[in-house]
Amino acid sequence: MALKTGIRVVRGPNWSHGNEDGGDGHLGTVISIPGRGPHHGKVTVVWDSVGEEKTYFAGRDEKLEVRIYDIAPIGIQHKSVTCDACKTEGITGIRWKCVVCTDYDLCNPCYHADRHDRAHAFMRYVTDDCRVVRVPPRNASVRKEVYGLVKGADVVRGLHWTFGNQDGGAGKVGKITEVGTFSGGYYRGGVRVRWPENPDRLLGYKVGAEGKVDLIAKSKTSGGSYYPEHLPLLGSMLPQDLCCPRIYAAPGSMLPQDLCCPRIYVAPGSMLPRDLCCPGIYVAPGSMLPQDLCCPRIYAAPGSMLPQDLCCPRIYAAPGSMLPQDLYVVNPHNVHLKRGDKVKVDVDMETFRKLQKEHQSGWNDGMKQCTQEIGTVVAIPHPTVMRVQYEDARIWSVVRAVLTRMGTFRKGDSVKIIDSYNAAVELQVGHGGWNERMEDALGKMGTIVDIDGDGDLRVDVNGYRWLVSPVSCTVHYDPNSKDRKPTAVDIAPEQSKAMSIRVNMPNMLSKVSSDSVRDYLQAADQGDIDKVKAFVASNKDRINVRMEGHTALHIACHKGHMDIVSHLLASGADKNAQDDDGDTPLHYAVDG
């Protein structure tokens, strides 16, 4: 799911802002999602009962300050699914499927309104492309009231009001009579209001549609209940259940042990020390990773998806490097699978069995293999079903919703071919067939020179080229090979719960993590000139101190606080200071 403005939210687990949202359970709308700059990894929210823009952490610094309450306003719909409670065809927003009952689904409003048996556990579907997440029964979960721009609420004109005196004038109070679809497919993204000056007309306004909020709630009116712990978290670029910690260093590298897993590679000839080059740290030659950035300062920001403008402040892929985003399983549950992809079933056995039984593909006890081994997609008979083959040649039809992509192949990848003769012969059926001379290639390294439309690999092994089933190959980095560099990730199991990457950087951040520095940079962000002056007066030698690559001048330029910009420049701030993307404060001023 692409993160878009218009998502409806409530406060999350790392909330630390008192009642600036109006109070626990009050609704807000995401109106801005910065793609770069000092606010990357944050979102801007307008709260229903406040009507002002506020910025919150959404994965940055591992903080998740808001939860997703409803994604219907951004147009999400499960077109082929009907809510079994309200009978609405084409569930909009989050879909909830009962674990106990056969083929029983609820829409988001019905789920939180306690329709169906509260003792039954449910599975949460954010979109059809996303992995399902099982949540506990509602009768054992925390339940809260939700408030804001809901039916029955008193309202006045808000932040994005563009309707002149349609309300009868500033300060006039109307009442919401209905929450519904705003034209353009923004489900639950609008409301109808009756104004006292014109009681015979119901007028429509945006509450999430197009990322706008036309109104402010003036009364604390309940919109029903909700289960906060069942909602996905807005963070790491995507809701938490869509994300996965996939940027790691290989075992034996000089990075902290908690990052150990074969994910990031350093190619021979790169600007990093040779002892980091094997077996699993890869950065393309020419990328901006000079030696002085090595341990302890190689750092991937929480939730970073690794394109160059998202990687801060230390791991940085140069344009044209061999680190394409689609090779990093940062978001494995929101990808379009193709033939040749390596996959694994990533839900519990009970959920897997239930979904298979309810689907036309069915269940077989032998399918337990799918939760224990990594398979390869060999056919896609339907968008909701993948034919997955394993190294023992068995093929299963697996429901798409339970699969996580673990890796893929690219031209130029170094691969190792399976060493089992019997398995290799079986796996070649339908994939170019078996040639007895291929036995010489078993267990050996080769290089992918082409990938056909069926996902089969043409592999060069010692000068001979063979058409090989992708099931027979695994991406591998041979430290003795100097001809080819790997371009795809190795396979590593996903951790039990999706969270942002945890990276410890005490050495690098020890000098810039004090409260005074944070207050200084926050003051530059919020336009507090007095706090900025106070810090500079007593810490002039630290005027260019950085946090996540940005100086106070970068931040002030981005936000347009010209009084702070002028003071910092007059006090000697470096106007040519570059962030980790090479951008100066001037770039931020233009971009902001």
C-alpha positions as CSV (number, residue, x, y, z in Angstrom):
1,M,0.0,0.0,0.0
2,A,1.4,3.4,-1.0
3,L,1.3,5.8,1.9
4,K,-1.0,8.7,0.9
5,T,-2.4,11.8,2.5
6,G,-6.0,11.4,3.8
7,I,-5.4,8.4,6.1
8,R,-7.4,8.8,9.3
9,V,-5.3,8.3,12.5
10,V,-5.3,8.1,16.3
11,R,-2.4,8.4,18.7
12,G,0.0,5.5,18.8
13,P,2.1,3.6,21.3
14,N,5.0,6.1,21.5
15,W,2.7,9.1,21.9
16,S,4.3,11.8,24.1
17,H,2.4,15.0,23.3
18,G,-0.1,15.2,26.0
19,N,-3.6,16.2,24.7
20,E,-2.5,18.2,21.7
21,D,-4.6,15.8,19.7
22,G,-7.7,16.7,21.7
23,G,-7.3,13.7,23.9
24,D,-7.0,9.9,23.8
25,G,-9.2,8.5,21.0
26,H,-9.5,11.7,19.0
27,L,-9.2,11.4,15.3
28,G,-6.9,13.2,12.9
29,T,-6.0,13.2,9.2
30,V,-2.5,12.8,7.6
31,I,-2.1,15.8,5.3
32,S,1.6,15.7,4.5
33,I,4.2,12.9,4.1
34,P,7.7,14.4,3.4
35,G,9.8,12.3,1.1
36,R,13.1,13.9,2.1
37,G,14.6,16.6,4.2
38,P,14.5,17.1,7.9
39,H,11.0,15.7,8.2
40,H,11.6,12.5,6.4
41,G,10.2,9.7,8.5
42,K,7.5,12.0,10.0
43,V,4.0,12.9,9.0
44,T,1.9,16.0,9.5
45,V,-1.5,15.5,11.0
46,V,-4.5,17.8,11.5
47,W,-6.5,16.7,14.5
48,D,-10.3,16.9,14.2
49,S,-10.9,18.9,17.3
50,V,-7.8,21.1,17.1
51,G,-7.6,22.1,13.4
52,E,-3.8,22.8,13.4
53,E,-0.9,21.1,11.7
54,K,1.3,19.0,14.0
55,T,4.2,16.8,13.0
56,Y,4.8,13.3,14.4
57,F,7.3,10.5,14.2
58,A,6.3,7.7,11.8
59,G,9.2,5.3,12.0
60,R,11.9,7.9,12.5
61,D,14.2,7.2,15.5
62,E,12.1,4.0,15.9
63,K,9.2,6.1,17.2
64,L,5.6,5.3,16.1
65,E,3.4,8.0,17.4
66,V,0.2,7.4,15.4
67,R,-1.9,4.4,14.4
68,I,-4.0,4.0,11.3
69,Y,-7.7,4.2,12.1
70,D,-9.1,4.1,8.6
71,I,-7.6,3.9,5.1
72,A,-10.9,4.1,3.2
73,P,-10.5,7.9,2.6
74,I,-7.5,7.1,0.3
75,G,-9.6,4.9,-1.9
76,I,-8.7,1.4,-0.5
77,Q,-11.4,-1.2,-1.4
78,H,-11.7,-5.0,-1.4
79,K,-14.0,-5.1,-4.4
80,S,-14.8,-8.8,-4.3
81,V,-15.6,-9.0,-0.5
82,T,-18.9,-8.3,1.2
83,C,-19.3,-7.4,4.8
84,D,-21.4,-10.2,6.4
85,A,-22.8,-7.8,9.0
86,C,-24.0,-4.7,7.1
87,K,-24.0,-6.5,3.7
88,T,-22.0,-3.7,2.0
89,E,-20.5,-5.1,-1.2
90,G,-16.9,-4.2,-1.7
91,I,-15.5,-3.6,1.7
92,T,-13.7,-0.3,1.9
93,G,-10.7,0.4,4.2
94,I,-9.4,-2.4,6.4
95,R,-11.0,-5.8,6.0
96,W,-11.4,-8.1,9.0
97,K,-11.8,-11.9,8.5
98,C,-13.0,-14.3,11.2
99,V,-10.5,-17.0,12.2
100,V,-13.2,-19.3,13.6
101,C,-16.1,-19.1,11.1
102,T,-16.0,-20.0,7.5
103,D,-15.8,-17.1,5.0
104,Y,-17.0,-14.4,7.4
105,D,-15.8,-10.9,6.8
106,L,-16.4,-7.5,8.5
107,C,-15.8,-4.0,7.3
108,N,-13.9,-1.6,9.6
109,P,-17.0,0.1,11.1
110,C,-18.7,-3.2,11.8
111,Y,-15.6,-4.7,13.4
112,H,-15.1,-1.9,15.8
113,A,-18.9,-1.8,16.5
114,D,-18.6,-5.4,17.9
115,R,-20.6,-7.1,15.2
116,H,-20.2,-10.9,15.2
117,D,-18.8,-12.9,18.1
118,R,-16.3,-10.9,20.2
119,A,-14.7,-14.1,21.4
120,H,-13.5,-14.9,17.9
121,A,-10.1,-13.9,16.7
122,F,-9.8,-12.1,13.4
123,M,-7.3,-11.6,10.6
124,R,-6.6,-8.1,9.4
125,Y,-6.2,-7.3,5.7
126,V,-5.0,-3.8,4.9
127,T,-5.0,-4.4,1.1
128,D,-5.4,-7.4,-1.1
129,D,-1.6,-7.3,-1.8
130,C,-0.6,-7.3,1.9
131,R,0.2,-10.1,4.3
132,V,-2.6,-10.9,6.7
133,V,-2.1,-10.2,10.4
134,R,-3.9,-12.1,13.1
135,V,-5.3,-10.1,16.0
136,P,-6.6,-11.4,19.4
137,P,-10.3,-11.7,20.2
138,R,-12.0,-8.4,20.9
139,N,-13.4,-9.5,24.3
140,A,-9.8,-9.8,25.6
141,S,-8.6,-6.5,24.1
142,V,-8.6,-2.8,25.2
143,R,-11.6,-0.9,23.8
144,K,-11.8,2.9,23.6
145,E,-14.2,5.5,22.4
146,V,-13.4,7.5,19.3
147,Y,-14.1,11.2,18.9
148,G,-13.9,13.9,16.2
149,L,-15.6,14.7,13.0
150,V,-18.2,12.0,13.4
151,K,-22.0,11.8,12.9
152,G,-23.7,14.2,15.4
153,A,-20.6,16.4,16.0
154,D,-20.9,20.2,16.1
155,V,-18.5,21.8,13.7
156,V,-17.1,25.1,12.4
157,R,-15.0,25.9,9.4
158,G,-11.5,24.5,9.5
159,L,-8.0,24.6,8.1
160,H,-8.8,23.9,4.5
161,W,-12.1,25.9,4.3
162,T,-12.6,27.4,0.8
163,F,-16.4,27.9,0.8
164,G,-16.7,31.6,1.7
165,N,-19.7,32.2,3.9
166,Q,-21.6,29.1,3.0
167,D,-21.7,28.3,6.7
168,G,-23.3,31.6,7.5
169,G,-20.0,33.2,8.5
170,A,-16.9,32.5,10.6
171,G,-17.7,31.0,14.0
172,K,-21.1,29.6,12.9
173,V,-21.7,26.1,14.2
174,G,-23.2,23.3,12.1
175,K,-23.9,19.6,12.7
176,I,-22.6,16.5,10.9
177,T,-25.5,14.4,9.7
178,E,-23.6,11.8,7.8
179,V,-20.1,10.4,7.2
180,G,-19.8,9.0,3.7
181,T,-18.0,8.9,0.4
182,F,-16.6,12.2,-1.1
183,S,-16.8,12.3,-4.9
184,G,-13.8,10.7,-6.5
185,G,-13.8,7.4,-4.6
186,Y,-12.8,8.8,-1.2
187,Y,-14.7,6.4,1.0
188,R,-15.6,7.8,4.4
189,G,-13.5,10.8,3.3
190,G,-16.4,13.3,3.6
191,V,-19.3,14.5,5.7
192,R,-22.6,16.2,5.2
193,V,-23.3,19.2,7.4
194,R,-26.5,21.1,8.2
195,W,-25.9,24.8,9.0
196,P,-28.4,26.8,11.0
197,E,-28.4,29.6,8.4
198,N,-29.6,27.1,5.8
199,P,-31.3,24.2,7.6
200,D,-32.9,22.8,4.5
201,R,-29.7,22.0,2.7
202,L,-27.0,19.4,3.5
203,L,-23.6,20.4,2.3
204,G,-20.6,18.1,1.7
205,Y,-17.1,18.7,3.0
206,K,-13.7,16.9,3.0
207,V,-12.5,15.0,6.0
208,G,-9.6,13.0,4.5
209,A,-10.6,13.3,0.9
210,E,-7.7,14.7,-1.2
211,G,-5.7,15.0,2.0
212,K,-7.9,17.9,3.2
213,V,-9.9,18.7,6.3
214,D,-12.5,21.4,5.8
215,L,-13.9,21.4,9.4
216,I,-13.1,21.4,13.1
217,A,-15.1,19.5,15.6
218,K,-16.3,21.7,18.4
219,S,-18.1,19.1,20.5
220,K,-16.7,15.9,22.0
221,T,-19.1,13.6,20.3
222,S,-18.5,9.8,20.3
223,G,-18.3,8.0,17.0
224,G,-18.4,4.6,18.6
225,S,-15.6,2.4,19.9
226,Y,-12.4,1.0,18.5
227,Y,-9.6,-1.4,19.4
228,P,-6.4,0.5,19.3
229,E,-4.1,-2.5,19.6
230,H,-5.7,-4.1,16.6
231,L,-4.8,-1.2,14.3
232,P,-1.7,-1.0,12.1
233,L,1.0,1.5,13.1
234,L,1.9,4.3,10.8
235,G,5.6,4.1,10.6
236,S,8.7,2.9,8.7
237,M,7.2,4.4,5.5
238,L,4.3,1.9,5.8
239,P,2.0,0.5,8.4
240,Q,4.0,-1.7,10.7
241,D,2.5,-5.0,9.5
242,L,3.7,-4.1,6.0
243,C,7.3,-3.5,7.0
244,C,10.1,-5.8,7.8
245,P,13.6,-5.4,9.1
246,R,15.7,-6.3,6.1
247,I,18.7,-4.0,6.0
248,Y,21.4,-5.9,7.9
249,A,25.1,-6.7,8.0
250,A,26.5,-10.1,7.5
251,P,27.7,-12.3,10.4
252,G,31.4,-11.6,11.0
253,S,31.2,-8.0,9.8
254,M,32.4,-5.1,11.9
255,L,28.9,-3.9,12.5
256,P,26.9,-4.5,15.8
257,Q,25.8,-8.1,16.2
258,D,22.2,-7.2,16.4
259,L,22.3,-6.3,12.7
260,C,23.7,-9.6,11.7
261,C,22.0,-11.2,8.7
262,P,23.1,-11.3,5.1
263,R,21.5,-8.3,3.6
264,I,23.9,-5.4,2.8
265,Y,26.9,-6.2,0.6
266,V,30.2,-4.6,-0.1
267,A,31.6,-5.4,-3.5
268,P,35.3,-6.1,-4.0
269,G,36.9,-2.9,-5.1
270,S,34.6,-0.7,-3.2
271,M,35.9,2.0,-0.9
272,L,35.3,-0.1,2.2
273,P,37.9,-2.3,3.9
274,R,38.4,-5.7,2.3
275,D,37.5,-7.5,5.5
276,L,33.9,-6.2,5.2
277,C,33.6,-7.6,1.7
278,C,32.7,-11.1,2.5
279,P,30.4,-12.9,2.9
280,G,27.5,-10.5,2.9
281,I,28.1,-6.7,2.9
282,Y,27.6,-5.2,-0.5
283,V,27.9,-1.7,-1.8
284,A,28.5,-1.0,-5.4
285,P,31.8,0.5,-6.6
286,G,31.4,4.2,-6.8
287,S,28.8,4.5,-4.1
288,M,29.5,7.0,-1.4
289,L,30.7,4.8,1.4
290,P,34.3,5.8,2.0
291,Q,36.3,4.0,4.6
292,D,35.8,6.6,7.3
293,L,32.1,5.8,7.4
294,C,32.8,2.2,8.5
295,C,32.0,0.8,11.9
296,P,30.7,2.2,14.1
297,R,29.2,4.7,11.7
298,I,27.5,2.6,9.0
299,Y,23.9,3.3,9.8
300,A,20.5,2.8,8.1
301,A,17.8,5.0,9.3
302,P,14.8,3.2,10.8
303,G,12.4,2.3,8.0
304,S,14.8,3.4,5.3
305,M,14.0,1.8,2.0
306,L,17.6,2.5,0.8
307,P,17.1,4.7,-2.3
308,Q,19.7,7.5,-2.0
309,D,17.4,10.2,-0.8
310,L,16.0,8.0,2.0
311,C,19.3,6.7,3.5
312,C,20.4,8.9,6.4
313,P,22.7,9.6,7.8
314,R,25.3,7.0,6.8
315,I,24.4,4.2,4.4
316,Y,24.2,5.8,1.0
317,A,23.6,4.3,-2.4
318,A,24.8,6.5,-5.3
319,P,22.7,7.0,-8.4
320,G,23.3,4.1,-10.7
321,S,24.7,1.9,-8.0
322,M,23.8,-1.8,-7.8
323,L,21.4,-1.3,-4.9
324,P,18.0,-1.1,-6.5
325,Q,15.2,-0.8,-4.1
326,D,13.3,-3.9,-5.3
327,L,16.2,-6.1,-4.2
328,Y,15.8,-5.2,-0.6
329,V,12.9,-6.9,1.1
330,V,12.2,-3.8,3.2
331,N,8.5,-4.1,2.4
332,P,8.0,-7.8,1.6
333,H,4.3,-7.8,2.1
334,N,3.5,-5.1,-0.5
335,V,5.2,-6.4,-3.6
336,H,3.8,-7.9,-6.8
337,L,5.2,-11.4,-7.0
338,K,6.6,-12.7,-10.2
339,R,7.8,-16.1,-11.4
340,G,11.2,-16.8,-10.1
341,D,10.8,-14.9,-6.8
342,K,11.8,-16.7,-3.6
343,V,9.0,-16.8,-1.1
344,K,8.0,-18.1,2.3
345,V,4.7,-18.5,4.1
346,D,4.8,-16.0,6.9
347,V,1.7,-16.6,9.1
348,D,1.1,-19.1,11.8
349,M,0.0,-22.6,10.9
350,E,-3.6,-22.3,12.0
351,T,-4.1,-19.2,9.9
352,F,-2.4,-20.8,6.9
353,R,-4.5,-23.9,7.1
354,K,-7.7,-21.9,7.5
355,L,-7.0,-19.6,4.5
356,Q,-6.0,-22.6,2.3
357,K,-9.1,-24.6,3.2
358,E,-11.4,-21.6,2.5
359,H,-9.7,-21.0,-0.9
360,Q,-10.2,-23.2,-3.9
361,S,-6.6,-24.2,-3.8
362,G,-7.3,-26.3,-0.6
363,W,-5.2,-27.7,2.1
364,N,-2.8,-30.7,2.3
365,D,-0.9,-31.7,5.5
366,G,2.3,-31.7,3.4
367,M,1.9,-28.0,3.0
368,K,3.5,-27.6,6.4
369,Q,6.7,-27.5,4.3
370,C,5.7,-24.1,3.1
371,T,6.2,-22.6,6.6
372,Q,9.5,-24.2,7.1
373,E,11.3,-23.8,3.8
374,I,11.8,-21.1,1.2
375,G,10.2,-21.9,-2.1
376,T,10.1,-20.4,-5.6
377,V,7.2,-19.0,-7.5
378,V,6.9,-21.0,-10.7
379,A,3.5,-20.1,-11.9
380,I,0.7,-17.5,-11.2
381,P,-2.6,-19.1,-12.3
382,H,-4.6,-16.3,-10.5
383,P,-3.6,-13.0,-8.8
384,T,-4.6,-14.5,-5.5
385,V,-2.8,-17.9,-6.0
386,M,0.9,-18.7,-6.5
387,R,2.3,-22.1,-7.5
388,V,5.3,-22.5,-5.3
389,Q,8.0,-25.2,-5.9
390,Y,10.5,-26.5,-3.4
391,E,13.9,-28.2,-3.8
392,D,12.3,-31.6,-3.4
393,A,10.3,-30.7,-6.6
394,R,7.0,-30.6,-4.8
395,I,4.7,-27.9,-5.9
396,W,1.9,-26.3,-3.9
397,S,-0.8,-23.8,-4.8
398,V,-0.5,-21.2,-2.0
399,V,-2.8,-18.2,-1.2
400,R,-1.0,-15.0,-2.1
401,A,-1.9,-13.3,1.1
402,V,0.3,-15.6,3.3
403,L,3.5,-15.2,1.2
404,T,6.4,-12.9,1.9
405,R,9.0,-12.3,-0.9
406,M,12.4,-13.2,0.5
407,G,14.5,-12.4,-2.6
408,T,14.7,-12.2,-6.4
409,F,17.1,-12.7,-9.2
410,R,18.8,-10.2,-11.5
411,K,21.1,-10.5,-14.5
412,G,24.7,-10.6,-13.2
413,D,23.9,-12.4,-10.0
414,S,26.3,-15.0,-8.8
415,V,24.3,-18.2,-8.1
416,K,25.0,-21.6,-6.7
417,I,23.2,-24.5,-8.4
418,I,21.7,-27.3,-6.3
419,D,24.0,-30.3,-5.8
420,S,21.4,-33.1,-5.7
421,Y,21.3,-35.0,-9.0
422,N,17.8,-36.4,-8.5
423,A,16.3,-33.1,-7.3
424,A,17.9,-31.2,-10.2
425,V,16.5,-33.6,-12.8
426,E,13.0,-33.3,-11.4
427,L,13.3,-29.5,-11.1
428,Q,14.2,-29.2,-14.8
429,V,10.8,-30.6,-15.9
430,G,9.0,-27.7,-17.6
431,H,12.1,-25.5,-17.3
432,G,14.2,-26.4,-20.3
433,G,14.5,-30.1,-19.6
434,W,17.5,-32.1,-18.4
435,N,20.8,-32.6,-20.2
436,E,23.2,-35.2,-18.8
437,R,26.1,-32.7,-19.4
438,M,24.4,-30.5,-16.8
439,E,25.6,-32.8,-14.1
440,D,28.9,-31.1,-14.3
441,A,27.3,-27.8,-13.2
442,L,25.7,-29.3,-10.0
443,G,27.0,-27.7,-6.8
444,K,28.9,-25.1,-8.7
445,M,28.9,-21.3,-9.0
446,G,27.5,-19.6,-12.1
447,T,26.5,-16.2,-13.3
448,I,23.0,-15.3,-14.5
449,V,23.2,-14.0,-18.1
450,D,19.5,-13.9,-18.9
451,I,16.1,-14.4,-17.3
452,D,13.3,-15.5,-19.6
453,G,9.6,-14.6,-19.4
454,D,8.9,-17.7,-17.3
455,G,11.4,-16.7,-14.7
456,D,13.9,-19.5,-15.8
457,L,17.6,-18.6,-15.5
458,R,20.2,-18.8,-18.2
459,V,23.3,-19.5,-16.2
460,D,27.0,-19.4,-17.3
461,V,29.0,-22.1,-15.5
462,N,32.6,-22.3,-16.6
463,G,31.8,-21.1,-20.1
464,Y,28.8,-23.3,-20.6
465,R,25.3,-21.8,-20.6
466,W,22.4,-23.7,-19.2
467,L,18.7,-22.9,-18.9
468,V,18.0,-23.7,-15.2
469,S,15.0,-23.7,-13.0
470,P,15.1,-20.9,-10.5
471,V,14.2,-23.4,-7.8
472,S,17.6,-25.0,-8.4
473,C,19.5,-21.7,-7.8
474,T,20.3,-19.6,-4.8
475,V,22.0,-16.2,-4.9
476,H,25.5,-16.5,-3.5
477,Y,28.6,-14.4,-3.2
478,D,31.8,-16.2,-4.0
479,P,34.6,-14.2,-2.2
480,N,37.2,-15.6,-4.7
481,S,35.3,-14.4,-7.7
482,K,36.6,-11.1,-9.1
483,D,34.6,-11.1,-12.3
484,R,31.1,-10.5,-11.0
485,K,29.5,-8.7,-8.1
486,P,26.3,-9.9,-6.6
487,T,23.3,-7.7,-7.2
488,A,20.6,-9.5,-5.3
489,V,20.1,-10.1,-1.6
490,D,20.6,-13.4,0.1
491,I,17.7,-15.0,1.8
492,A,17.1,-14.5,5.5
493,P,14.0,-15.3,7.6
494,E,11.8,-12.5,8.7
495,Q,11.6,-11.8,12.4
496,S,8.5,-12.6,14.3
497,K,7.0,-9.1,14.3
498,A,7.7,-6.3,11.8
499,M,9.5,-3.4,13.4
500,S,12.0,-0.7,12.3
501,I,15.6,-1.7,12.1
502,R,17.4,-1.3,15.4
503,V,20.8,0.2,15.0
504,N,23.0,1.2,17.9
505,M,25.3,4.2,17.3
506,P,26.5,5.4,20.7
507,N,29.9,6.5,19.5
508,M,28.6,8.6,16.7
509,L,25.7,10.2,18.5
510,S,27.1,10.7,21.9
511,K,28.1,14.3,21.2
512,V,24.9,15.3,19.6
513,S,22.2,13.5,21.6
514,S,22.0,15.8,24.6
515,D,18.7,17.4,25.5
516,S,20.1,20.9,24.8
517,V,21.0,20.0,21.2
518,R,17.7,18.4,20.6
519,D,15.9,21.4,22.0
520,Y,18.1,23.7,19.8
521,L,17.2,21.8,16.6
522,Q,13.6,21.5,17.6
523,A,13.5,25.2,18.2
524,A,14.8,25.8,14.7
525,D,12.1,23.6,13.4
526,Q,9.3,25.2,15.3
527,G,10.4,28.8,14.8
528,D,11.4,29.5,18.4
529,I,14.0,32.3,17.8
530,D,14.6,32.9,21.5
531,K,15.7,29.3,22.2
532,V,17.9,29.4,19.1
533,K,19.5,32.6,20.3
534,A,20.0,31.2,23.8
535,F,21.8,28.1,22.5
536,V,24.0,29.9,20.0
537,A,25.0,32.5,22.7
538,S,26.3,29.8,25.0
539,N,27.4,27.2,22.4
540,K,28.7,29.2,19.4
541,D,31.2,26.5,18.6
542,R,28.3,24.1,18.1
543,I,26.2,26.2,15.9
544,N,26.6,23.7,13.1
545,V,25.9,20.7,15.3
546,R,24.0,18.0,13.4
547,M,21.3,15.5,14.1
548,E,20.7,12.9,11.4
549,G,22.8,14.9,9.0
550,H,20.9,18.2,9.3
551,T,22.1,21.5,10.9
552,A,19.8,24.0,12.4
553,L,20.3,26.1,9.3
554,H,19.1,23.3,7.1
555,I,16.0,22.9,9.2
556,A,15.2,26.6,9.5
557,C,15.6,27.1,5.7
558,H,13.2,24.2,5.0
559,K,10.6,25.6,7.3
560,G,11.0,29.2,6.1
561,H,11.8,30.7,9.5
562,M,13.8,33.6,8.0
563,D,14.4,35.3,11.4
564,I,16.2,32.2,12.6
565,V,18.0,31.9,9.2
566,S,19.3,35.5,9.5
567,H,20.4,35.0,13.1
568,L,22.3,31.8,12.3
569,L,24.0,33.3,9.3
570,A,25.0,36.4,11.3
571,S,26.3,34.1,14.0
572,G,28.6,32.2,11.6
573,A,26.5,29.2,10.6
574,D,27.9,27.3,7.7
575,K,25.7,28.2,4.7
576,N,27.6,25.6,2.6
577,A,27.1,22.7,5.0
578,Q,25.9,19.6,3.2
579,D,23.5,17.0,4.5
580,D,24.0,13.3,3.7
581,D,22.4,13.8,0.3
582,G,24.8,16.6,-0.5
583,D,22.1,19.3,-0.1
584,T,23.0,22.7,1.3
585,P,20.6,25.0,3.3
586,L,19.9,26.8,0.0
587,H,18.6,23.6,-1.5
588,Y,16.3,23.3,1.6
589,A,15.1,26.8,1.2
590,V,14.1,26.1,-2.4
591,D,12.6,22.8,-1.6
592,G,10.8,24.1,1.4
